Amino acid sequence: MKIFFFLIVALFLTTSVTFADETVFDQAMSLYRMGDYKGAIKHLQEYVEEKPDPYAYYLLGYAFYKIK
């Protein structure tokens, strides 16, 4: 029973961290789609510091391109 409890707690902790990262990315994507490239850049920079994702770097570069 204790092992089951610890597995559930571990699963909850790992998913909450994953959702926290995705929330920053989701916010960046929402701003990006609305054309708020400066806001998207802020969120994308925060996201890539924690998780170096090639797609996020691409979007970051393109957002910089769009604001010139």
N, C-alpha and C positions, 0 to 999 in steps of 0.2 A: 504494500500500500504506500509506503514512503517513497519507493522508487517512482511509482506512478505520479505522485504529487510533485516530485522534483522534475519529472519530465514535462508535466503540464506547465509548471512555473518557468522552466527553461524555454519552452516553446513560446510562451507569452512574451518573455523578455526579448527574444530574438525577433519576433514579428513586430513588436512595438518599435524596435530600432529600425527595421526595414521600412515600416510605414512612415516613420519620421523622415527618412531620406526621400522617400517617394513623394511626400507632401511638398517638400521644397522643390523637387523637380516638377510636380504637378502645378505648383504655383507659377514656376518659371514658364511652363508651357502655356498656361492660361494667359499670362501677360504677353508672351511671344505671339500667340494667335490673335490677340487684340491689337497688336501693333505697338505695345508699350515695350520697346526694345531696351530702354534704359532699366526699367524694372526687371525685365527678364535677365539682363546681364547680371544684375545684383544677385538674383537667386541662382542663376547658373554658376556663377563664380563660387558661391557658397556650396553648391552641390558638388562641383568637381574637386573642391578641396577635400571633401570627405570620400568621394567615390569617383575616381578618374574614369569617366565613361566617354568613349570616343564620340558617340552621338551628341552628348552634352557639349563636348568641345566644339563639334561642328556647329551646333546651334549658337554657341557663344561667339564663335568667329563670324557667323552670318549676321548675328545681331549687331556686332560691332560694325560690320560692313554696311548694314542698313542705316545706322546713325552717322556713318561716315567718320 
